[in-house]
Amino acid sequence: MYWEGKGQEYTEATVKLALEAAKERGIKNMVVATNKGTTAEFLIGSGLEVVCVTHVNGFKTPGENEMSTETRKKLEEAGMKVLTTTHVLSGAERAFSNKFGGVYPVEIMAHTLRMFGQGVKVCVEIATMALDAGMLPHGESIIAIGGSGRGADTCVIMKPAHAKDILDTWIEEIVCKPR
């Protein structure tokens, strides 16, 4: 499915397609990018093992996370895992490019993935982060939901690899993305 635009107006339809794809293919694990928790709330009661990946602390304001403590608690009480950690496709490397200029290998990878859309980059990134945190099974196909800003507009089926082996990541199918 190709959306005519991008952003949060496609969230509900993206989640619906993700759930359909999981059911059709027998996939039990899903990872979702969710800054404030809104996208993840669509998955409450899905019956899947859901990992919610937030922005890193300090993404907008130093020392703060965009997701409220109340929302994090609500998602965890619904059986979801919530992960907040360094973004694997920027992290410390961005400090060097910001300070000294230039482009570094991980940023090249991120920009290459963005050629397929910001959401595809996000899907690869959050799946790697969740796998590295031990929140996803290794070697299994999973569903990843990401977006181009607020909300979700991209869904992929993939087999993530650990960060140390990220080039072994396999995107099996793009379920939906902005055109």
C-alpha positions in Angstrom: 0.0 0.0 0.0 1.3 3.4 -0.9 -0.1 6.4 1.0 -0.5 9.6 -1.0 0.9 11.6 1.9 2.8 11.0 5.2 2.2 11.5 8.9 -0.2 10.8 11.6 -3.3 10.8 9.5 -2.2 7.4 8.2 -1.6 5.9 11.7 -4.8 3.9 12.2 -4.7 2.5 8.6 -1.0 1.6 9.0 -1.6 -0.2 12.3 -4.6 -2.1 10.7 -2.4 -3.3 7.8 0.4 -4.3 10.3 -2.1 -6.4 12.3 -3.5 -8.0 9.2 0.1 -8.8 8.0 1.0 -10.3 11.3 -2.1 -12.5 11.3 -1.7 -13.6 7.7 2.0 -14.6 8.2 1.8 -15.9 11.8 4.1 -13.2 13.1 3.9 -12.8 16.9 6.4 -10.0 17.5 6.0 -6.3 16.6 8.1 -3.2 17.3 6.6 0.2 17.1 8.1 3.7 17.2 6.1 5.8 19.6 7.3 9.1 20.9 4.3 10.0 23.1 2.6 6.6 23.1 -0.3 7.4 20.8 0.6 5.0 18.1 1.3 2.2 20.6 -2.1 2.7 22.2 -3.7 1.4 18.9 -2.0 -2.0 19.6 -3.3 -2.5 23.1 -5.1 -5.8 23.2 -3.6 -7.0 19.9 -2.5 -10.3 21.3 1.0 -9.7 19.9 4.3 -9.2 21.8 4.8 -5.5 21.3 7.9 -3.5 21.9 7.4 0.3 22.0 10.5 2.3 21.2 10.5 5.9 22.3 12.8 8.8 21.4 15.9 8.9 23.5 15.9 11.0 26.6 17.0 14.5 25.7 15.8 14.3 22.1 13.8 17.5 22.4 14.7 18.8 25.9 17.9 17.7 27.8 17.2 15.1 30.5 13.5 14.7 29.5 11.6 12.0 27.6 8.6 12.9 25.4 6.5 10.0 26.8 4.9 10.7 30.1 5.4 8.4 33.0 1.7 7.8 33.0 1.6 6.6 29.4 4.7 4.4 29.9 2.9 2.8 32.9 -0.3 2.3 30.9 1.6 0.6 28.0 3.5 -1.6 30.4 0.4 -2.6 32.3 -1.2 -3.6 28.9 1.7 -6.1 28.6 3.9 -4.1 26.2 7.6 -3.5 26.7 8.8 0.1 26.5 12.4 0.8 25.4 14.2 4.1 25.6 17.8 3.9 24.5 20.4 5.5 22.2 19.3 5.6 18.6 21.4 3.1 16.8 21.6 5.1 13.5 22.7 8.3 15.1 23.8 8.1 18.7 27.3 9.2 19.6 28.3 9.5 15.9 26.0 12.5 15.5 28.0 14.3 18.1 31.1 14.1 15.8 29.2 15.3 12.7 27.6 18.1 14.6 30.9 19.2 16.2 33.3 18.7 13.3 31.0 18.5 10.2 31.2 15.7 7.6 29.3 12.5 7.3 30.1 9.2 9.1 29.3 5.6 8.2 26.2 5.1 10.3 24.8 8.4 9.1 25.4 7.3 5.5 23.4 4.1 6.3 20.6 6.2 7.8 20.4 8.5 4.8 20.5 5.5 2.4 17.5 3.9 4.2 15.7 7.3 4.0 15.8 6.9 0.2 13.0 4.4 0.8 11.3 6.9 3.2 11.9 8.1 6.7 9.6 5.4 8.1 11.7 2.6 6.6 14.8 4.0 8.3 12.9 4.2 11.6 11.7 0.6 11.2 15.2 -0.7 10.8 16.5 1.4 13.6 13.9 0.5 16.2 14.0 -3.2 15.4 17.8 -3.2 15.8 17.5 -1.3 19.1 14.9 -3.7 20.4 16.8 -6.8 19.3 20.0 -5.5 21.0 18.0 -4.9 24.2 16.8 -8.5 24.2 13.2 -7.6 23.6 12.8 -9.3 20.2 13.7 -12.9 19.3 16.8 -13.3 17.1 16.4 -14.7 13.7 12.6 -14.4 13.4 10.5 -12.2 11.1 8.9 -9.4 12.9 6.6 -6.5 12.0 8.0 -3.0 12.4 5.9 0.2 12.4 7.5 3.6 12.0 6.7 7.0 10.7 7.9 10.2 9.0 7.3 12.5 12.0 4.3 12.2 14.3 2.2 9.1 13.9 2.9 6.0 11.8 2.8 5.7 8.0 5.2 2.8 7.4 5.2 -0.9 8.1 7.8 -3.5 7.1 8.2 -7.2 7.7 11.8 -7.8 8.5 14.5 -9.9 10.2 16.5 -7.5 12.2 20.2 -8.1 13.0 22.1 -6.8 16.1 23.8 -3.5 15.7 27.2 -5.2 15.4 25.8 -7.1 12.4 23.3 -4.5 11.1 24.3 -5.1 7.5 22.7 -8.6 7.8 19.3 -7.0 8.4 16.8 -8.3 5.9 13.7 -6.3 4.9 11.3 -9.0 3.6 8.4 -6.8 2.6 7.3 -3.2 2.7 3.6 -3.4 3.8 2.9 0.3 3.4 4.8 3.6 3.1 4.3 7.1 1.8 4.5 7.4 -2.0 
